[in-house]
């Protein structure tokens, strides 16, 4: 859980370096970040951390709660943007939720269920190279030190 929150912070720092005003942990868990762009547009951002994606080269997108037989993850979020953080949190995929849903629906990707006693989700495994499409962006996420270094550089 702590690492997940740290990745939300890194995504927030990325957005702040682009001029957004950011609130983390907003709206009763319906999404992770609310960002207001310099032009006044409000984006709700869902942040997911995929620890194994950096090693495996495949990203896991949760699509269904198998116990409740209801959409979950990317298929249920109320967010506008999806940020899928890979491995140690240095890099992330950013995509608009409707575009990502459509991509996953038509992609024919391998469907898998999570393992373990607490397992209750089904998701799609997507090869990283399949996500190099227009409208999806790969971003480098700053560390806290990177962020303050950039703020200092801009201010001096």
Beta strands, then each sheet from edge to edge (+ up, - down):
strand 1: 21-24
strand 2: 33-36
strand 3: 42-50
strand 4: 58-65
strand 5: 70-71
strand 6: 81-86
strand 7: 91-96
strand 8: 110-113
strand 9: 121-127
strand 10: 136-140
sheet 1: 1+ 2- 3+ 6+ 7- 10+
sheet 2: 5+ 4- 9+ 8-
end
